[in-house]
Amino acid sequence: MTPAPRRPKMTARHVNVLYGDKRAINDVSIDVELDHVTALIGPSGCGKSTFLRTLNRMNDTIPTARVEGEIQLDGEDIYAPHMDVVQLRARVGMVFQKPNPFPKSIYENVAYGPRIHGLAAGRAQMDAIVEQSLRRAGLWDEVKDRLSDSGTALSGGQQQRLCIARAIAVDPEVILMDEPCSALDPIATAKIEELIHELKGRYAIVIVTHNMQQAARVSQRTAFFHLGQLIEYGATSDIFTNPRQERTKDYITGRYG
């Protein structure tokens, strides 16, 4: 008997995002699978970061933003009136373009979320969560002897890994990454890419990147956005070697971007 197909972790159907009268996203439908890294690519201003922010309601923080359509997490409408946005953002974590550690110790950066959500019964449990999160983020060996140092004293690449540790400390199901390497040097970028590879399967990961080589390296599914529309979505290998749409082909081959 063939097993029933697994439901995608997140689904977006006919999503529109408007800022006042300006339409930033137009009728986007996409599935986010648990065991894939999904890359969103496209020229600057094409709507990929705006779409990413709909997946954990970050657009709620912009007064003029309006989201239409339906986005579900495990079959549940994340824009439903009863949805607890704080809980949603614990389940769907976010890592931003510029590393933004809190001006607190390395330990407190990671412990912050678990403390708010009451995930640790005592100090020993919190210590274990902090260590496990830093290990998963590939940072433990570099910082284990200076957990009381400020998170802002770390290098840029270490700060970004600290932000990833902070995101995974609350045990999310989905991690959104908005150009997480754009402020980093090539060595730090390689470490983040390695980390994404290790985290795949444990979390559903959606990454916005302007770097097509990076999308090709880290993702299994790629969505190409242009002028607020989803032009093409499919297996990364197909998008890069055999795109169906002319506009995708033009972008991949560098005719515009």
C-alpha positions as CSV (number, residue, x, y, z in Angstrom):
1,M,0.0,0.0,0.0
2,T,1.4,3.4,-0.9
3,P,1.6,5.7,2.1
4,A,-0.7,8.7,2.0
5,P,1.1,11.9,0.7
6,R,2.2,14.1,3.6
7,R,0.5,17.4,4.0
8,P,2.8,20.4,3.4
9,K,4.0,22.1,6.5
10,M,2.7,25.5,5.3
11,T,0.4,26.4,2.3
12,A,-0.3,29.8,0.8
13,R,-3.2,30.2,-1.5
14,H,-4.0,33.2,-3.6
15,V,-2.1,35.6,-1.3
16,N,-2.1,39.3,-2.1
17,V,-0.3,41.9,0.0
18,L,-1.2,45.6,-0.4
19,Y,0.5,48.6,1.2
20,G,-2.3,51.1,1.0
21,D,-3.2,51.1,-2.7
22,K,0.1,49.6,-3.8
23,R,0.0,45.9,-4.6
24,A,3.3,44.2,-3.5
25,I,2.2,40.6,-3.9
26,N,-0.3,39.4,-6.5
27,D,-2.1,36.0,-6.2
28,V,0.8,33.8,-4.9
29,S,0.1,30.1,-4.1
30,I,2.9,28.0,-2.8
31,D,3.5,24.9,-0.6
32,V,6.3,24.7,2.0
33,E,7.5,21.1,2.7
34,L,9.0,20.0,6.0
35,D,12.0,18.2,4.5
36,H,13.0,20.8,1.9
37,V,14.7,24.1,1.9
38,T,12.6,26.5,-0.2
39,A,14.5,29.4,-1.8
40,L,12.7,32.6,-2.9
41,I,14.7,34.3,-5.7
42,G,14.1,37.3,-7.9
43,P,15.3,40.9,-8.6
44,S,15.3,43.5,-5.8
45,G,11.8,44.8,-5.0
46,C,10.1,41.8,-6.5
47,G,8.2,40.9,-3.4
48,K,10.1,37.9,-2.1
49,S,10.8,39.4,1.4
50,T,7.2,40.8,1.6
51,F,5.9,37.3,0.9
52,L,8.3,35.7,3.4
53,R,6.9,38.1,6.1
54,T,3.4,36.9,5.5
55,L,4.3,33.5,6.7
56,N,4.7,34.6,10.3
57,R,2.5,37.8,10.1
58,M,5.5,40.2,10.3
59,N,3.5,42.5,8.0
60,D,1.1,43.0,10.9
61,T,3.7,45.5,12.2
62,I,3.2,47.7,9.2
63,P,0.1,49.9,9.6
64,T,-0.7,50.2,5.9
65,A,-0.2,46.5,5.0
66,R,-3.1,44.3,4.2
67,V,-2.9,40.6,3.5
68,E,-5.5,38.7,1.5
69,G,-5.8,35.0,0.7
70,E,-5.1,32.1,3.0
71,I,-2.0,30.8,4.7
72,Q,-2.1,27.7,6.7
73,L,0.4,26.1,9.1
74,D,-0.5,22.4,9.6
75,G,-3.9,23.0,8.1
76,E,-4.6,25.9,10.5
77,D,-5.3,29.4,9.2
78,I,-2.6,31.7,10.6
79,Y,-4.7,34.8,9.9
80,A,-7.7,33.5,11.8
81,P,-8.9,35.9,14.5
82,H,-8.2,33.4,17.3
83,M,-4.6,32.9,16.2
84,D,-2.1,33.9,18.9
85,V,0.6,35.8,17.0
86,V,3.2,35.4,19.7
87,Q,2.8,31.7,19.6
88,L,2.8,31.7,15.8
89,R,6.1,33.5,15.8
90,A,7.5,30.9,18.2
91,R,6.4,28.2,15.8
92,V,7.6,30.1,12.7
93,G,10.9,31.7,13.6
94,M,12.7,34.4,11.7
95,V,16.4,35.3,11.0
96,F,16.9,38.7,9.5
97,Q,19.3,40.1,6.9
98,K,21.5,41.9,9.4
99,P,22.4,40.0,12.5
100,N,20.5,41.6,15.4
101,P,21.6,40.0,18.7
102,F,20.1,41.6,21.8
103,P,22.5,43.7,23.9
104,K,22.7,40.9,26.4
105,S,25.0,38.1,27.1
106,I,25.4,35.2,24.6
107,Y,23.6,33.0,27.2
108,E,20.7,35.5,27.7
109,N,20.2,35.9,23.9
110,V,19.4,32.2,23.6
111,A,17.5,31.9,26.9
112,Y,15.3,34.9,26.2
113,G,12.6,33.0,24.1
114,P,12.4,29.9,26.2
115,R,12.1,32.1,29.3
116,I,9.2,34.1,27.8
117,H,7.4,30.9,26.7
118,G,8.1,29.0,30.0
119,L,10.0,26.2,28.3
120,A,12.5,25.6,31.1
121,A,11.5,24.4,34.6
122,G,14.8,25.5,36.1
123,R,18.4,26.6,35.6
124,A,19.6,23.1,34.6
125,Q,16.9,22.8,31.9
126,M,17.7,26.3,30.6
127,D,21.4,25.5,30.5
128,A,20.6,22.4,28.4
129,I,18.3,24.3,26.0
130,V,21.0,27.0,25.5
131,E,23.7,24.4,24.9
132,Q,21.6,22.4,22.5
133,S,20.6,25.5,20.5
134,L,24.1,26.8,20.3
135,R,25.3,23.3,19.2
136,R,22.6,23.1,16.5
137,A,23.7,26.5,15.3
138,G,27.3,25.4,15.1
139,L,28.5,27.9,17.7
140,W,28.9,26.1,21.0
141,D,32.6,25.2,20.6
142,E,33.4,28.8,19.8
143,V,31.5,30.4,22.7
144,K,31.1,27.8,25.5
145,D,33.8,29.5,27.6
146,R,32.4,33.0,27.3
147,L,28.6,32.7,27.6
148,S,28.5,35.7,29.8
149,D,30.1,38.0,27.1
150,S,27.9,40.3,25.2
151,G,26.3,38.8,22.0
152,T,27.2,42.0,20.2
153,A,30.9,41.4,20.8
154,L,30.9,38.4,18.4
155,S,31.9,38.6,14.7
156,G,29.2,39.2,12.1
157,G,29.0,35.5,11.1
158,Q,28.9,34.4,14.8
159,Q,26.2,36.9,15.5
160,Q,24.1,35.5,12.7
161,R,24.6,32.0,14.0
162,L,23.6,33.3,17.5
163,C,20.4,34.7,16.0
164,I,19.8,31.3,14.4
165,A,20.4,29.6,17.9
166,R,18.0,32.2,19.4
167,A,15.3,31.3,16.7
168,I,15.7,27.5,17.3
169,A,15.7,27.8,21.1
170,V,11.9,28.0,21.3
171,D,11.7,24.8,19.2
172,P,10.1,26.2,16.1
173,E,8.6,24.2,13.2
174,V,9.5,26.6,10.4
175,I,12.5,29.0,10.1
176,L,12.3,31.9,7.8
177,M,15.6,33.5,6.7
178,D,15.6,36.9,4.9
179,E,18.9,37.1,3.1
180,P,20.8,35.8,6.1
181,C,24.2,36.0,4.5
182,S,24.1,39.3,2.6
183,A,26.0,41.1,5.4
184,L,28.6,38.3,5.8
185,D,32.0,37.5,4.3
186,P,32.4,34.3,2.2
187,I,33.8,32.2,5.0
188,A,30.9,33.1,7.4
189,T,28.5,32.6,4.5
190,A,29.8,29.1,3.9
191,K,29.3,28.3,7.6
192,I,25.6,29.5,7.5
193,E,25.0,27.4,4.3
194,E,26.5,24.4,6.0
195,L,24.2,25.0,9.0
196,I,21.1,25.3,6.7
197,H,22.1,21.9,5.3
198,E,22.3,20.4,8.8
199,L,19.0,22.0,9.9
200,K,17.1,20.7,6.9
201,G,14.5,18.1,7.8
202,R,14.4,19.1,11.4
203,Y,12.7,22.4,10.4
204,A,10.9,23.6,7.3
205,I,13.2,26.3,6.0
206,V,12.4,29.2,3.7
207,I,15.2,31.4,2.6
208,V,15.1,34.6,0.6
209,T,18.4,35.2,-1.3
210,H,19.5,37.5,-4.0
211,N,22.5,35.1,-4.6
212,M,21.4,32.5,-7.2
213,Q,24.5,30.3,-6.6
214,Q,23.4,30.2,-2.9
215,A,19.9,29.2,-3.8
216,A,21.3,26.4,-6.1
217,R,23.5,25.2,-3.3
218,V,21.2,25.2,-0.3
219,S,17.6,24.6,-1.6
220,Q,15.7,21.7,-3.0
221,R,12.7,23.9,-4.2
222,T,13.0,27.4,-5.7
223,A,10.3,30.0,-6.3
224,F,11.1,32.8,-8.8
225,F,9.3,36.1,-8.1
226,H,9.1,39.0,-10.5
227,L,7.1,42.3,-10.0
228,G,5.1,40.8,-7.1
229,Q,4.1,37.6,-9.0
230,L,5.2,34.0,-8.6
231,I,6.5,33.2,-12.1
232,E,7.7,29.7,-11.5
233,Y,8.0,27.3,-8.6
234,G,9.6,23.8,-8.7
235,A,12.6,21.6,-8.0
236,T,15.7,23.8,-7.7
237,S,17.5,21.6,-10.3
238,D,14.7,22.2,-12.8
239,I,14.5,25.9,-12.2
240,F,18.2,26.4,-12.8
241,T,18.8,23.9,-15.6
242,N,15.5,23.7,-17.4
243,P,13.1,26.6,-16.5
244,R,9.7,26.5,-18.1
245,Q,9.1,30.2,-18.2
246,E,11.1,32.6,-20.4
247,R,11.3,35.2,-17.6
248,T,12.9,32.7,-15.3
249,K,15.4,31.8,-18.0
250,D,16.2,35.4,-18.6
251,Y,16.8,36.0,-14.9
252,I,18.9,32.8,-14.3
253,T,21.1,33.6,-17.3
254,G,21.6,37.2,-16.1
255,R,19.7,39.1,-18.7
256,Y,18.1,41.2,-15.9
257,G,18.3,41.3,-12.2
